[in-house]
Amino acid sequence: MKALRRLAALLLCLPATGHAAFPALSLKPVCEDLLHAPTNITHAGDGSGRLFFCDQPGQVYVFKGGMLQPVPFLDLGSTGLNRVFFHAGNPNAYSERGLLGMAFHPEYENPESAGYRCFYVNYTAVSTTPTDNPSSPQNCVTVISEFRVSENNPDVADATSERILLTYGQPQTNHNGGQIEFGPDGMLYIGSGDGGGANDNAIGHTGGTETITPGRVTGTLGNAQDTTKLLGKILRIDPLGSDGPGGAYGIPDDNPFAHNEESVRKEIYAFGLRNPWRFSFDQEGQNPTRLICADVGQVDVEEINLIVAGGNYGWRVKEGSLDFDATAPDGGGALIPPVAEYAHPSATLPGTELMPKFGTSITGGYIYRGSAIPQLQGKYLFGDYAANGIGGGGGIFLGLEENTPGGFTLSQVTPFNSLPAAARIYAFGVDETGEMYVATKTTAGVLALDGGHPAGMIYKIMPAGESTLSITASKDNTLYEMDAEDVADEKKSSNGKGIYLFAGKTGEMANYVVRRAVMRFDVSSIPDGVEILSASVRLHLSKQVGEGFPMKLHRLTAEWGEGNSDAGDPGGAGVAPQTGDATWTHRFHNTQTWSMPGGDFAPAASATYAIGSSLQDPFPTWTSEALLQDVLYWKENPALNFGWILLGDETQTFSAQRFSSRENATAGNRPQLRLTYTSMPLPTHFEQWLATHFPDEPAGFYLADDGDEDGDGIANLHEYAFGLSPVAGDDEGNVTVTTAPGTGDQVQHLLTFRRDSAATDLTYELQTSPDLVTWTTLATSLAGTSAQGSNGGIIVSDAALAGSVRLVTVRENLSGDARQRRFVRVHVTRSF
């Protein structure tokens, strides 16, 4: 990717506020070409650092140490009556069915709790699945189940442990909701859609007709407003209770309808929702905790709601805040409007003309509570599935900020590195530290491939790092205007290797009254793939004739030379040019001339600076948008980088200034081009190591720690630890031992091992044992730090070997029986 700078703001806000609240973000691919359609990202809250990815066809995968584990944590895709159902004949087609949600019990790690080792999933099963809540017709059945993790492997669930809590039929294929999440109260919240079809008034919807997609204004109640149904709701149950229908779950006593008449579903927490595609709790800084829900609209409006117990959010009477069917009855209570909404680009519903138009299907996110992006703290980051429609892709990021109590600002957020054009945003998730992730897919069909690979992607949302770069001038010179007697031979017209540059005008009668400085900066050192935010030229002002005069930098339009001329005169006089020097007349003495004496340059100045006193302003700095555009142009067209010419106020006498040149002995005084830019965060050392040795593998691919790809007897983890190649056999041993006589009956062992000081994710332990059972640690290196001795181990040296790899030598003194037999190993562990 070439260097660029978006001339539009990173954050596009609504005209009503003009408030750019969201920081620059970047998307780091962590898992690509390995999942088909990732629908959920969650964690176990057990301190393991693992993430769990749900794949729509029915698999849950563990992601740890930057790698997707090859064996599914749980596979519901192929076996059992209640296996995941997502298609009827064409797995490559679009579908909203499948494995849609997962949540770990908050007491997952507590052996004293009934929730110990329990997790829950939300998936659709075949229409013949038994259910106490059938639909007519019944396309599929939503299943909320409990599973337990295996007793001997935390990365594998016990597939036989399924306990079905709740099931309910779905009349159509779509609008299945799918989110499940535990609240801070320990209860399980479930998002259910209205049953699908369109307009919540088709067959299988309360008051609906046999028509699959009847019109909008029909006066029917619909499933979302019908409190005798579970569809179109946020449900709340106690998964460890037993007083609910069927006895597999409990009804929390404080549910808003827990004590209503029998026909009302007591599981209902809120209603009037069309298809809540992702909700989340903000458990920090709020009392009570907020439940934020994104509800997918019909064809016009997408909305975000703050969910409260018993709240009615309006669908199908309302779509967002607008009338959808004002003739329709509602299920009771005041209709709560969304806190934010936006319209589809094709929206026609009256009132949408006043709304921002972003996308076509909202995907809920999270209020950020991590630490890596401080400027994102407390802001809600979410997205839209596809701005170009379900089949067209174009997922976008959106943000919501509460600027005043109850006052929210909706914005589009443009990450530094954009998603692929075809990407759809499926889900967001957070890890145990609160850092955010986003799941996408570049094809519409569940199993449809992209370039022969699964089309799902997981990105980690990270700050777009801001860096600075200082570039010293690669050449500079001074051009001297000549009086009549010197114009022919240019006797005093250059100063290529002088330690000063001069610009401006001296007295009327002095020789060479006008001087101009030229300078060029090599911009090839600017990294590719960065966004340059600003550019400035900084000079050192070492002497002046006068002050307060404007000086201008103009972009040069022709090449010029810096020869070996050196006036050696700090007062400002030039010297006869050498071959290749630039002069007032020549670009290259004495073969090529300027088109115009004094230099060829753009008429408009790139930047202007009014020179003050050298005592108060010793480092004048020129900066502007035009100056930045010059740099961007040169980055794209390096052959046209001729640099700038500095012009003083040539209409006034005694305006001349003296600046340090690139030959100045003090490096900090030399002309500098200073840049700030944003870019992707640097990969970790482990990621760099993988990319170096496995350049064709996707992000997140699995490399077994104990594998030996090159058959050299060194396991992959130790290849990484020793800074070796896992794909080319290495002759070096991982440990060497030498023996020397000690004092008395002692013997000295000198043990050496390699360690990579840049591998800050590793802990090294040099250990010895007499029997391969009991091991003693003689030296430890933690997170790249120098080795430390212990248990009689003495660090002799920890010296650089090559690059970041060091060779550690440890001495051990042994006496008596201990010296007879000794086994040595380097025990390496990697933190995640």
Salt bridges, closest charged atoms under 4 A:
ASP46 OD2 - ARG50 NH2 2.67
GLU146 OE1 - ARG163 NH2 3.05
GLU151 OE2 - ARG117 NH2 3.86
ASP155 OD1 - ARG50 NH1 2.77
ASP155 OD2 - LYS64 NZ 2.54
ASP185 OD2 - ARG236 NH2 2.81
ASP194 OD1 - HIS175 ND1 2.85
ASP200 OD1 - HIS205 ND1 2.63
ASP253 OD1 - HIS259 NE2 3.16
ASP254 OD1 - ARG236 NH1 2.76
GLU267 OE2 - ARG265 NH2 2.93
ASP282 OD2 - ARG369 NH2 2.92
GLU302 OE2 - HIS344 NE2 2.52
ASP323 OD1 - LYS318 NZ 2.73
ASP325 OD2 - ARG316 NH1 2.78
GLU401 OE1 - HIS19 NE2 3.35
GLU401 OE2 - LYS379 NZ 3.55
GLU402 OE1 - ARG290 NH1 2.60
ASP486 OD1 - LYS491 NZ 3.48
GLU490 OE2 - HIS586 ND1 3.30
GLU490 OE1 - HIS589 ND1 3.08
ASP528 OD1 - LYS635 NZ 3.24
GLU531 OE1 - ARG6 NH1 2.95
GLU559 OE1 - LYS475 NZ 2.86
GLU562 OE1 - LYS497 NZ 3.27
GLU562 OE1 - ARG662 NH2 2.73
GLU625 OE2 - ARG5 NH1 3.14
ASP630 OD1 - ARG555 NE 3.44
GLU650 OE2 - ARG516 NE 2.78
GLU663 OE2 - ARG662 NE 3.47
GLU687 OE1 - LYS28 NZ 2.81
ASP756 OD2 - HIS685 NE2 2.71
ASP761 OD2 - ARG830 NH1 3.68
ASP798 OD2 - ARG755 NH2 2.99
ASP798 OD1 - ARG806 NE 3.12
GLU812 OE1 - HIS749 ND1 3.81
GLU812 OE2 - ARG822 NH2 2.98
